[in-house]
């Protein structure tokens, strides 16, 4: 037990920041209340490659897709609603400049350019009441398919990593969005298998916005 304890203390004492040629991989930690106070935000992964002790290239990868089904069966009355988020992928590449900090703390500043693509969301409601979006009444069927999306954004980042053991670190990061553009193409909706009705396209353009990246857990190799 003493050997294990001394080994843990030694690992903490000699935790080292990255140097030229090192790589890191990390996930985000989502701190929340409820039955799962700590969970991994798997859809985003981040990788870095250090070209020197104070410079690193970074790449963030986001993948996302979800679906949900709600169904009720009261004998003579049945209702079902299915929704899907579609599939989305986002990539953001950038560069970081690390300041001196301390032997374990590595503060940094940087910039990144992001691009994203996504397929349209879907929704199908059958045997719903007249209050359901689309006006699908009993015995009717309402279907919606959203248009594909494209996004482009440029931002500045500021954060810090703290190496709690050799090769393991926790970090925080905040960002300043310079601009962000998203575009969604036209979709379509149908009622009872009738002719498809096109939905409107949508474009947004935002300038300047502050956001936080949460707490991160990473490994240096």
NUMI-442592 format. One line per 2 residues: number of its first residue (from 1); for each residue x, y, z of N, C-alpha, C. Coordinates in steps of 0.2 Angstrom, whole numbers, plus 2048, in hexadecimal, padded with zeros to 3 digits. Layout:
BEGIN
NUM = X/Y/Z/X/Y/Z/X/Y/Z ~ ...
//
This chain:
BEGIN
1 = 804/7FA/800/800/800/800/804/806/800 ~ 80A/806/804/80E/80C/804/811/80D/7FD
3 = 813/807/7FA/816/808/7F3/812/80B/7EE ~ 80B/809/7EE/806/80C/7EA/805/813/7EB
5 = 805/815/7F2/804/81C/7F4/809/820/7F1 ~ 810/81E/7F3/816/822/7F0/816/823/7E9
7 = 814/81D/7E5/813/81E/7DE/80E/823/7DC ~ 809/823/7DF/804/828/7DD/806/82F/7DE
9 = 809/831/7E4/80C/837/7E6/812/839/7E1 ~ 816/834/7DF/81B/836/7DA/818/837/7D3
11 = 813/834/7D1/810/835/7CB/80D/83C/7CB ~ 80A/83E/7D0/807/845/7D1/80D/84A/7D1
13 = 812/849/7D4/818/84E/7D5/81B/84F/7CF ~ 81C/84A/7CA/820/84A/7C4/81B/84B/7BE
15 = 815/84D/7BF/811/84E/7B9/814/853/7B5 ~ 814/852/7AE/818/856/7AA/813/859/7A4
17 = 814/85F/7A2/810/862/79D/813/85F/796 ~ 80F/860/791/812/85D/78A/818/861/788
19 = 81C/85E/783/821/861/780/821/85F/779 ~ 825/861/775/825/860/76D/824/859/76C
21 = 81F/857/767/81E/850/765/819/84D/769 ~ 817/84F/76F/811/84C/773/80B/84D/770
23 = 806/849/771/7FF/849/76F/7FB/848/775 ~ 7F5/84B/774/7F0/84A/779/7E9/849/776
25 = 7E5/845/77A/7DE/844/778/7DA/845/77E ~ 7D3/847/77D/7CF/849/783/7C8/849/782
27 = 7C4/848/787/7BD/849/787/7BB/84E/78B ~ 7B4/850/78B/7B1/855/78F/7AE/851/795
29 = 7AD/855/79B/7AA/852/7A1/7A4/857/7A1 ~ 79E/854/7A2/798/858/7A3/795/857/7AA
31 = 796/85D/7AE/795/85D/7B5/78D/85F/7B6 ~ 789/85A/7B9/782/85C/7B9/77F/858/7BF
33 = 779/85B/7C1/776/857/7C7/772/852/7C5 ~ 76F/84D/7C9/76B/848/7C7/76E/841/7C9
35 = 76C/83C/7C5/76F/835/7C6/776/834/7C4 ~ 778/838/7BF/77F/838/7BC/782/83E/7BC
37 = 785/840/7C2/788/847/7C3/78E/848/7BF ~ 791/843/7BD/797/843/7B8/796/83E/7B2
39 = 797/841/7AC/796/83D/7A6/79B/83F/7A1 ~ 79D/83B/79C/7A1/83C/797/79D/83F/791
41 = 79F/845/78E/79C/847/788/79F/844/782 ~ 79D/83E/780/7A0/83A/77B/7A0/83D/774
43 = 79B/841/772/79B/844/76B/7A1/848/769 ~ 7A4/84B/76E/7AA/84F/76C/7B1/84C/76F
45 = 7B5/84C/76A/7BC/84A/76C/7C1/84F/76A ~ 7C6/850/76D/7CB/855/76B/7D2/852/76C
47 = 7D6/854/766/7DD/851/766/7E2/857/765 ~ 7E8/856/767/7ED/85C/766/7F3/858/765
49 = 7F7/85C/761/7FE/85A/760/803/860/761 ~ 808/85F/765/80C/865/767/812/865/763
51 = 813/86A/75F/819/86B/75A/81F/86D/75E ~ 81D/871/764/823/873/769/820/873/770
53 = 824/875/775/821/875/77B/81C/87A/77C ~ 81B/87F/778/816/884/779/811/885/773
55 = 811/881/76E/80D/881/768/80A/87A/767 ~ 803/87B/765/800/874/764/7FA/875/75F
57 = 7F9/871/75A/7F4/870/756/7EE/86C/759 ~ 7E8/86E/758/7E2/86B/75B/7DD/869/756
59 = 7D9/864/758/7D4/862/754/7CE/85F/758 ~ 7C8/862/757/7C2/860/75B/7BD/85C/756
61 = 7BB/857/758/7B6/853/754/7B0/852/758 ~ 7AA/853/754/7A4/852/757/7A0/84E/753
63 = 79C/849/756/798/844/752/791/844/756 ~ 78B/844/753/785/844/757/77F/842/753
65 = 77B/83E/756/775/83B/753/771/838/759 ~ 76A/83A/759/766/837/75E/75F/836/75B
67 = 75B/832/75F/755/830/75D/750/82F/763 ~ 74A/830/762/746/82F/768/73F/82D/766
69 = 73C/828/769/735/826/768/731/826/76E ~ 72B/82A/76D/726/82A/773/71F/826/770
71 = 71D/822/774/717/81E/772/712/81D/777 ~ 70C/81D/776/706/81C/77B/701/817/778
73 = 6FF/813/77C/6FA/80E/779/6F4/80D/77F ~ 6EF/811/77D/6E9/810/782/6E3/80C/77F
75 = 6E5/807/77B/6E0/803/778/6DD/806/772 ~ 6D8/80A/773/6D5/80D/76D/6D9/813/76A
77 = 6DD/815/76E/6E1/81B/76C/6E8/819/76C ~ 6EC/81A/767/6F3/819/766/6F6/81F/764
79 = 6FC/821/766/700/826/764/707/825/764 ~ 70B/827/75F/712/826/75F/716/82C/75B
81 = 71B/82E/75E/71F/833/75B/726/831/75B ~ 72A/832/755/731/830/755/734/836/752
83 = 73A/838/755/73E/83D/753/745/83B/753 ~ 749/83E/74E/750/83D/74D/754/843/74C
85 = 759/844/74E/75D/84A/74E/761/84A/747 ~ 761/845/743/765/844/73D/76C/843/740
87 = 771/843/73B/778/842/73D/77C/848/73C ~ 781/84A/740/785/850/740/78C/84E/741
89 = 790/852/73E/798/851/73F/79B/858/73F ~ 79F/859/743/7A2/860/743/7AA/85F/745
91 = 7AE/863/741/7B5/863/742/7B7/86A/743 ~ 7BC/86B/748/7BF/871/749/7C6/871/74A
93 = 7CA/874/746/7D1/874/746/7D4/87A/748 ~ 7DA/87A/74C/7DC/881/74E/7E3/880/751
95 = 7E6/885/754/7ED/885/757/7EC/889/75E ~ 7F1/886/762/7F1/889/769/7F8/88B/76B
97 = 7F9/891/76E/7FF/894/771/7FF/893/779 ~ 803/88F/77B/803/88E/783/808/892/786
99 = 806/895/78B/80A/89A/78F/80E/896/794 ~ 813/899/798/817/896/79D/814/892/7A2
101 = 80F/895/7A6/80B/892/7AB/810/890/7B1 ~ 80F/88A/7B3/813/886/7B8/815/87F/7B6
103 = 818/87C/7BA/81A/875/7B8/814/870/7B6 ~ 80E/872/7B9/809/86D/7B7/803/871/7B4
105 = 803/878/7B4/7FD/87C/7B1/800/87F/7AB ~ 7FC/87E/7A6/7FD/880/79F/7F8/884/79C
107 = 7F8/88B/79D/7F3/88F/79A/7F4/890/793 ~ 7EF/892/78F/7F0/892/788/7EB/897/784
109 = 7EC/899/77E/7E8/89D/77A/7E8/89A/773 ~ 7E3/89B/76F/7E3/898/769/7DD/89B/764
111 = 7DD/898/75F/7D7/899/75A/7D6/893/756 ~ 7CF/892/754/7CD/88C/750/7C8/88E/74B
113 = 7C8/88A/746/7C3/88B/740/7BF/884/740 ~ 7B8/885/741/7B4/87F/741/7AF/87E/73B
115 = 7AE/878/739/7A9/877/733/7A5/871/735 ~ 79E/871/734/79A/86C/736/795/86A/730
117 = 792/864/730/78E/862/72B/788/85E/72F ~ 782/85E/72D/77D/85A/730/777/858/72B
119 = 775/852/72C/76E/850/729/768/853/72D ~ 763/853/729/75D/856/72C/75A/852/732
121 = 757/855/736/753/852/73C/74C/84F/739 ~ 74A/84A/73C/743/847/73A/73E/846/73F
123 = 738/846/73E/733/845/742/72D/842/73F ~ 72A/83D/742/724/839/740/71F/838/745
125 = 719/83A/744/714/839/749/70E/836/746 ~ 70C/830/749/706/82D/747/701/82C/74C
127 = 6FA/82C/74A/6F5/82C/74F/6F5/831/754 ~ 6F8/837/753/6F8/83C/758/6F2/840/759
129 = 6F1/844/75E/6EB/848/75F/6EC/84F/75A ~ 6E7/853/75A/6E8/858/756/6EC/85E/758
131 = 6EF/85D/75F/6F3/862/762/6FB/860/75F ~ 6FC/85A/75C/703/859/75A/704/85E/754
133 = 70B/860/754/70D/864/74F/70C/861/748 ~ 709/865/744/707/862/73D/700/861/73D
135 = 6FC/861/742/6F5/85F/742/6F3/858/741 ~ 6F8/853/742/6F6/84C/741/6F1/84A/746
137 = 6EB/848/744/6E6/846/748/6E6/83E/749 ~ 6E1/83B/74C/6E1/834/74D/6E1/831/746
139 = 6E5/82C/745/6E5/828/73F/6EA/82B/73A ~ 6EC/831/73B/6F0/835/736/6F8/834/738
141 = 6FC/836/733/703/835/733/706/83C/731 ~ 70A/83F/735/70E/845/733/715/843/733
143 = 719/845/72D/720/844/72D/724/84A/72B ~ 729/84B/72E/72E/851/72D/735/84F/72C
145 = 738/852/727/73F/850/726/743/857/725 ~ 747/859/729/74B/85F/729/750/85F/723
147 = 752/865/721/758/866/71C/75E/865/71F ~ 763/863/71B/76A/862/71E/76D/869/720
149 = 772/869/724/775/86F/727/77C/870/725 ~ 77F/876/725/786/877/725/788/87D/729
151 = 78E/87C/72D/790/882/731/797/883/730 ~ 799/88A/732/7A0/88C/732/7A1/891/737
153 = 7A6/890/73B/7A7/895/740/7AF/896/742 ~ 7B0/89C/744/7B7/89E/746/7B7/8A1/74D
155 = 7BC/89E/751/7BC/8A1/758/7C3/8A1/75B ~ 7C3/8A4/761/7C9/8A5/765/7C8/8A1/76B
157 = 7CD/89D/76E/7CC/899/774/7D1/89B/779 ~ 7D0/89A/780/7D4/89B/785/7D3/896/78A
159 = 7D8/893/78D/7D7/88E/792/7DD/88C/796 ~ 7DD/886/799/7E3/884/79D/7E2/87D/79F
161 = 7E7/879/79F/7E8/872/7A1/7EC/871/7A7 ~ 7EA/86D/7AB/7ED/86C/7B2/7EF/864/7B2
163 = 7F5/862/7B2/7F7/85B/7B2/7F8/859/7B9 ~ 7F3/855/7BA/7F2/852/7C1/7F6/84C/7C2
165 = 7F8/848/7BD/7FD/843/7BD/801/842/7B7 ~ 806/83E/7B6/80A/83E/7B0/805/83B/7AA
167 = 804/840/7A6/800/83E/7A0/7F9/83F/7A0 ~ 7F6/841/7A6/7EF/842/7A7/7EE/84A/7A9
169 = 7E9/84D/7A6/7E7/854/7A8/7E0/855/7A8 ~ 7DE/85B/7AB/7D7/85D/7AB/7D8/864/7A8
171 = 7D3/867/7A5/7D3/86E/7A2/7CD/871/7A2 ~ 7CD/877/7A1/7C7/87C/79F/7C9/880/799
173 = 7C3/882/796/7C4/886/790/7BE/88B/78F ~ 7C0/891/78D/7BA/895/78B/7BC/898/783
175 = 7B7/89A/780/7B8/89C/779/7B4/8A2/777 ~ 7B7/8A6/773/7B3/8AC/770/7B2/8AB/769
177 = 7AC/8AA/767/7AA/8A9/760/7AB/8B0/75C ~ 7AF/8B0/757/7AF/8B5/752/7A9/8B6/74E
179 = 7A8/8B0/74A/7A2/8B0/746/7A0/8A9/746 ~ 799/8A8/745/796/8A1/744/791/8A1/73F
181 = 791/89D/73A/78C/89D/735/789/896/734 ~ 783/895/734/77F/88F/733/77A/890/72D
183 = 779/88B/729/774/88B/724/771/884/724 ~ 76A/884/723/766/87E/723/762/87E/71D
185 = 762/879/719/75E/878/713/757/877/714 ~ 753/877/70F/74C/876/70F/74B/86F/711
187 = 745/86E/715/743/867/716/73C/866/713 ~ 739/861/716/732/85F/713/72E/85C/718
189 = 727/85D/718/723/85A/71D/71D/857/719 ~ 71A/852/71B/714/84F/718/70F/84D/71D
191 = 709/84D/71B/703/84A/720/6FF/845/71C ~ 6FF/83F/71F/6FB/83A/71C/6FE/837/715
193 = 704/838/715/707/836/70E/706/83A/708 ~ 703/840/70A/702/845/704/708/848/701
195 = 707/84D/6FD/70C/850/6FA/711/854/6FF ~ 717/853/6FE/71C/856/702/71C/85E/702
197 = 71C/861/707/71C/868/707/723/86B/70A ~ 726/86F/706/72D/871/707/72D/876/70D
199 = 732/875/711/733/87A/717/739/87F/715 ~ 739/885/719/73D/88A/717/744/888/719
201 = 749/88B/715/750/88B/717/751/890/71D ~ 757/88F/720/759/894/725/760/895/725
203 = 762/89B/726/769/89D/727/76A/8A2/72D ~ 76F/8A1/731/771/8A5/736/778/8A7/736
205 = 77A/8AD/738/780/8B0/738/781/8B4/73F ~ 786/8B1/743/787/8B4/74A/78E/8B7/74B
207 = 78E/8BD/74E/795/8C0/74F/796/8C0/756 ~ 79C/8BE/759/79E/8BF/75F/799/8BB/764
209 = 79C/8B7/768/798/8B3/76D/79D/8AF/772 ~ 79C/8AF/778/7A0/8AC/77D/79D/8A5/77F
211 = 7A1/8A0/780/79F/89A/782/7A4/896/786 ~ 7A2/891/789/7A7/88D/78D/7A7/886/78B
213 = 7AD/883/78B/7AE/87C/789/7AD/877/78F ~ 7AC/879/795/7AB/874/79B/7B2/872/79D
215 = 7B1/86D/7A1/7B7/869/7A4/7B9/864/79F ~ 7C0/863/79E/7C2/85E/79A/7C7/859/79E
217 = 7C7/853/79B/7CC/84E/79E/7D0/84B/798 ~ 7D6/84B/799/7DA/849/793/7E0/845/795
219 = 7E4/842/790/7E9/83E/791/7EF/840/78C ~ 7F5/840/78E/7FB/842/78A/7FE/83C/788
221 = 800/83B/782/804/835/780/809/836/77B
//
